[in-house]
Amino acid sequence: MTRIAVAALCCLVLAALAGAAGVGTPAAVAHLAFAGGIVPLIFAAMIHFVPVLTRTGDAPAAVRRLPWLAQASGGLAVAGFFGVLPYPAVFLAAFLDLGLAAALLAWIVRRARAALGTPHPGWRWYAAAVLLLMTALLAVLAMGIWPEHWLSWRRLHLHLNTLGLVGLAAFGTLPLLLPTALGQPDPQAAGWLRRRLWPQVAAVLLLAVGSALYWPLAVAGAAILVVIALGLVAHWLRRFKAAALLGDGAVAALLAAVCGWLLCLFAGALHGAGLIAARPTLAAWAAAFLLPLVSGALTQLLPVWRHPGVRTPAREAMRDCLAVGGRWRGLLFFAAGLAFIADAAMPAGLLVGSALGWFVLRLIMAMRIARPTR
């Protein structure tokens, strides 16, 4: 898990560098980050959390290989977008990813059915996220079959990935990950997940279909997502208080990601109204939501993956190292999102580069912390 996380982070860094240098098309850079980095990382996180949610054993070796296979398939797509391979490689990659996603979904469902007692409702968020990913991949294949509707298929693909796969995976994890990072239980997390799943899925579908066919539907979906996210932040503030949420680097980064999510929904509404272009909106989503989410989640999860089993001083030292400056990085990422929306690409790039470089530096330092010897 540690290796796939580092490989995914490398893809994000390469995508940021390629975007800053103007290498490749926006679609190529976006797929380097998403197909090469985010999808494998989400697969790895699901493989980590599903056994916990279902109280079953660790994933078998074949399932643990899925993130690596997804990254290889993502590399095939990236090669197609950058022109290293013929463009049909993109469709082949989508077909392969569809099979990998189906295998992951089948494993999640089997684990839920084999759970000791009633499984935690978080597993349903992961299953729904993978289903939306599969739908997004089918939209890619549809582009090749019905190219006259290419723009509509593209919009469906984009929103089902960014708001569907990433959004559902994130909001299915955050109610559990944030309290864990704080070291404080949240007895209401399971109920929140149980009640909010179908409204969130419906909102994503409204937004995705509306973006492709009828804009007012997208506005309705965005409004529902705003209400759900604001409700989660309000619940955290009541439960944990602002001082605790801002006092830990990992938690502050996760909170910044939710704030970035709200900012991006606002930016999406502006784009739908024709006030800003699509590219700044997508860049703001990556900067203000995706990067603080990834850095905050890895701050909490990487030490566990690198030092599994019982809590050790080395694990705590690694987490402390990664958490240093987390709230300031979250603020820098959010400011970058604002700058992208304002069409100030240069300042936004500097802000993203500073925050991402800072996290990479902390990661290098954290990885040098020695494993305990037996």
C-alpha positions in Angstrom: 0.0 0.0 0.0 2.9 2.4 0.8 4.4 1.9 -2.6 1.2 2.5 -4.5 0.6 5.6 -2.5 4.1 7.0 -3.3 3.6 6.0 -7.0 0.3 7.8 -7.1 1.8 10.9 -5.5 4.6 10.8 -8.1 1.9 10.9 -10.8 0.3 14.0 -9.2 3.6 15.8 -9.0 4.4 14.9 -12.6 1.0 16.2 -13.7 1.5 19.4 -11.8 4.9 19.9 -13.5 3.6 19.0 -16.9 0.7 21.5 -16.5 3.1 24.2 -15.3 5.4 23.6 -18.3 2.7 23.4 -20.8 3.6 19.8 -21.8 0.7 17.9 -23.2 -3.0 18.8 -23.6 -5.2 19.5 -20.6 -6.8 16.1 -21.0 -3.4 14.4 -21.1 -2.3 16.2 -17.9 -5.6 15.5 -16.2 -5.5 11.8 -17.0 -1.9 11.6 -15.8 -3.1 12.8 -12.4 -6.4 10.9 -12.3 -5.9 7.6 -14.2 -2.3 7.3 -13.1 -2.6 8.6 -9.5 -6.1 9.0 -8.1 -7.9 5.9 -9.3 -5.1 3.5 -8.0 -5.0 5.4 -4.7 -8.8 5.1 -4.3 -8.6 1.4 -5.1 -5.9 1.0 -2.4 -7.9 2.9 0.2 -11.0 0.8 -0.5 -9.0 -2.4 -0.2 -7.7 -1.1 3.2 -11.0 0.0 4.6 -13.5 -2.6 3.4 -12.1 -5.4 5.6 -12.4 -3.0 8.5 -16.0 -2.0 7.6 -17.0 -5.7 7.2 -14.9 -7.1 10.0 -13.3 -9.6 7.6 -9.7 -10.6 7.0 -7.2 -8.8 4.8 -7.7 -8.7 1.1 -6.1 -11.6 -0.9 -3.0 -11.0 -3.0 -5.1 -10.9 -6.2 -7.2 -8.0 -4.9 -4.1 -6.2 -3.6 -2.8 -6.1 -7.1 -5.8 -4.2 -8.5 -4.3 -0.8 -7.7 -1.1 -1.6 -9.6 -3.1 -3.0 -12.6 -5.3 0.2 -12.5 -2.1 2.3 -12.6 -0.8 0.3 -15.6 -4.1 0.7 -17.4 -3.9 4.4 -16.5 -0.5 4.6 -18.0 -1.9 3.1 -21.2 -4.5 5.9 -21.4 -1.9 8.6 -20.6 0.3 7.2 -23.4 -2.6 7.5 -25.8 -3.3 11.1 -24.7 0.3 12.2 -25.0 0.6 10.6 -28.4 3.1 8.0 -27.4 0.6 5.3 -28.5 -2.3 5.7 -31.0 -5.3 7.3 -29.6 -7.4 4.1 -29.5 -5.2 3.1 -26.6 -7.5 5.3 -24.5 -10.5 3.2 -25.4 -8.5 0.0 -24.6 -7.5 1.5 -21.2 -11.2 2.3 -20.4 -12.2 -1.3 -21.3 -9.4 -2.7 -19.0 -10.3 -0.3 -16.2 -13.9 -1.4 -16.5 -12.9 -5.0 -15.9 -10.7 -4.0 -12.9 -13.5 -1.9 -11.4 -16.0 -4.8 -11.8 -13.5 -7.1 -10.0 -13.2 -4.6 -7.1 -16.9 -4.2 -6.9 -17.5 -8.0 -6.8 -15.0 -8.3 -4.0 -16.6 -5.5 -2.0 -20.0 -7.1 -2.3 -18.7 -10.5 -1.3 -17.0 -9.1 1.8 -20.2 -7.3 2.8 -22.1 -10.5 2.5 -19.5 -12.4 4.5 -19.4 -9.7 7.3 -19.5 -10.7 10.9 -22.9 -9.2 11.8 -24.2 -6.1 10.0 -21.4 -4.4 7.9 -20.7 -0.7 8.5 -22.7 1.4 5.9 -19.5 2.9 4.6 -19.1 -0.1 2.3 -22.1 1.0 0.3 -20.5 4.3 -0.4 -17.5 2.5 -1.9 -19.7 0.2 -4.0 -21.7 3.2 -5.3 -18.4 5.0 -6.1 -17.1 2.1 -8.1 -20.5 1.8 -9.9 -20.3 5.4 -11.0 -16.7 4.9 -12.1 -17.9 2.0 -14.3 -20.6 4.3 -15.7 -18.0 6.9 -16.5 -15.8 4.4 -18.3 -18.8 3.2 -20.3 -19.2 6.9 -21.4 -15.7 6.8 -22.7 -16.5 3.7 -24.8 -19.7 5.4 -26.0 -17.5 8.3 -27.3 -16.1 5.9 -29.8 -19.4 4.4 -30.8 -21.5 7.7 -31.0 -18.9 10.4 -31.6 -21.6 12.9 -32.7 -22.5 13.1 -29.0 -18.8 13.4 -27.9 -19.3 16.5 -25.8 -22.2 15.1 -23.8 -20.4 11.8 -23.1 -17.3 13.8 -22.1 -19.3 15.8 -19.6 -20.8 12.7 -18.1 -17.4 11.1 -17.9 -15.9 14.1 -16.2 -18.6 14.6 -13.6 -19.1 10.9 -12.8 -15.4 10.7 -12.1 -14.8 13.9 -10.1 -18.0 14.0 -8.2 -19.0 10.4 -8.4 -15.9 8.2 -7.9 -13.8 10.7 -5.9 -16.7 12.5 -4.2 -18.4 9.3 -3.0 -15.2 7.7 -2.0 -14.2 10.8 -0.1 -17.4 11.4 1.7 -17.8 7.7 2.5 -14.4 7.9 4.2 -14.2 11.3 5.8 -16.8 10.7 8.6 -14.6 7.8 9.7 -11.1 9.0 8.9 -11.4 12.4 10.5 -12.5 11.2 13.9 -9.8 8.5 13.7 -7.2 11.2 13.0 -8.4 13.1 16.0 -8.4 10.0 18.2 -12.0 10.7 19.2 -14.9 8.4 18.3 -18.0 9.6 16.5 -21.0 7.4 17.3 -23.1 9.3 14.8 -20.9 8.6 11.8 -22.6 5.4 10.8 -26.1 7.0 10.9 -24.8 10.0 8.9 -23.5 7.6 6.2 -26.6 5.6 6.1 -28.9 8.6 5.7 -26.8 10.6 3.2 -25.8 7.9 0.6 -28.8 8.0 -1.7 -29.2 11.8 -1.6 -25.5 12.1 -2.5 -25.8 9.6 -5.4 -29.0 11.3 -6.7 -27.3 14.7 -6.5 -24.2 13.4 -8.5 -26.5 11.9 -11.1 -28.5 15.1 -11.4 -25.4 17.1 -11.8 -23.7 14.8 -14.3 -26.8 14.3 -16.5 -27.7 18.0 -16.1 -24.2 19.1 -17.3 -24.6 17.0 -20.4 -28.3 17.7 -21.2 -30.1 20.3 -19.1 -28.3 22.8 -16.9 -31.0 23.4 -14.3 -30.7 19.7 -13.2 -27.0 20.3 -12.6 -27.9 23.3 -10.3 -30.3 21.2 -8.3 -27.7 18.5 -7.9 -25.0 21.0 -6.8 -27.4 22.5 -4.3 -28.0 19.1 -2.7 -24.2 18.4 -2.5 -23.7 21.8 -0.8 -26.3 21.0 1.8 -24.8 17.6 2.5 -21.2 19.0 2.8 -22.3 21.9 5.0 -24.2 19.5 7.3 -21.1 17.4 7.7 -18.9 20.4 8.6 -21.6 21.6 11.1 -21.7 18.2 12.7 -17.9 18.1 13.1 -18.0 21.6 14.6 -20.6 20.5 17.2 -18.9 17.2 17.9 -15.2 18.2 18.0 -15.1 22.0 18.1 -13.0 24.3 15.8 -9.9 24.2 18.0 -9.5 20.5 17.7 -10.3 20.5 13.9 -7.6 23.1 13.2 -5.1 21.9 15.8 -4.0 18.7 13.9 -2.3 18.9 10.5 -4.1 15.8 9.0 -7.5 16.9 10.3 -7.1 20.5 9.1 -6.2 19.3 5.6 -9.3 17.0 5.5 -11.4 19.9 6.6 -9.8 22.2 4.0 -10.7 19.5 1.4 -14.4 19.8 2.3 -14.2 23.6 2.1 -12.5 23.1 -1.3 -15.4 20.9 -2.4 -17.8 23.6 -1.6 -15.7 26.2 -3.5 -15.6 23.9 -6.5 -19.4 23.4 -6.5 -19.7 27.2 -6.6 -17.2 27.4 -9.4 -19.1 24.7 -11.3 -22.3 26.8 -11.0 -20.4 29.8 -12.4 -19.1 27.6 -15.3 -22.6 26.4 -16.0 -23.8 30.0 -16.2 -21.1 30.7 -18.7 -19.2 33.1 -16.4 -15.9 31.1 -16.3 -14.3 28.5 -18.5 -14.2 24.7 -17.8 -10.4 24.5 -17.4 -10.1 26.8 -14.4 -13.0 25.0 -12.8 -11.3 21.6 -13.1 -8.0 23.1 -12.0 -9.7 24.6 -8.9 -11.2 21.1 -8.1 -7.8 19.5 -8.2 -6.1 22.3 -6.2 -8.7 23.1 -3.5 -10.3 19.6 -3.0 -8.2 16.8 -4.4 -4.8 17.8 -3.2 -5.7 18.6 0.5 -7.8 15.4 0.5 -4.9 13.3 -0.7 -2.3 14.9 1.6 -4.6 14.7 4.6 -5.6 11.1 4.0 -2.0 10.0 3.4 -0.9 11.8 6.5 -3.1 9.5 8.5 -2.9 6.3 6.4 0.7 6.1 5.2 2.1 5.5 8.7 -0.4 2.7 9.2 0.5 1.1 5.9 4.2 1.4 6.5 4.0 0.3 10.1 1.1 -2.2 10.2 -0.2 -3.9 13.4 0.0 -2.4 16.8 0.8 1.3 17.2 4.5 1.9 17.5 6.7 5.0 18.2 7.9 4.8 14.6 4.4 5.0 13.3 3.6 8.0 15.6 6.8 9.7 14.6 6.0 9.3 10.9 2.5 10.7 11.3 3.8 13.6 13.3 6.3 14.4 10.6 3.7 14.3 7.8 1.3 16.4 9.8 3.7 19.3 10.3 2.3 22.3 8.4 -0.9 20.5 7.3 -3.3 23.4 8.1 -1.1 25.8 6.2 -0.9 23.5 3.2 -4.6 23.2 3.3 -4.9 27.0 3.2 -2.4 27.3 0.3 -4.4 24.7 -1.7 -7.6 26.6 -1.0 -6.0 29.9 -2.0 -4.8 28.2 -5.2 -8.4 27.1 -6.0 -9.5 30.7 -5.6 -6.7 31.9 -7.8 -7.7 29.4 -10.6 -11.3 30.5 -10.4 -10.1 34.1 -10.8 -8.1 33.0 -13.9 -4.8 33.8 -12.2 -3.0 30.7 -13.3 0.5 31.8 -12.5 -0.1 32.6 -8.8 -2.3 29.5 -8.5 0.5 27.4 -9.9 3.0 28.9 -7.4 0.6 28.2 -4.5 0.0 24.6 -5.6 3.7 24.0 -6.2 4.6 25.4 -2.8 2.1 23.3 -0.9 2.7 20.1 -2.9 6.4 20.5 -2.7 6.2 21.0 1.1 4.2 17.8 1.5 6.6 15.8 -0.7 9.5 17.1 1.4 7.7 16.0 4.6 7.0 12.7 3.0 10.7 12.1 2.2 11.6 13.0 5.7 8.9 10.7 7.1 10.0 7.8 4.9 13.5 7.9 6.4 12.1 7.1 9.9 13.4 3.6 10.6 11.2 0.7 11.0 11.4 -0.9 14.5 13.8 -3.9 14.7 12.7 -7.1 16.2 
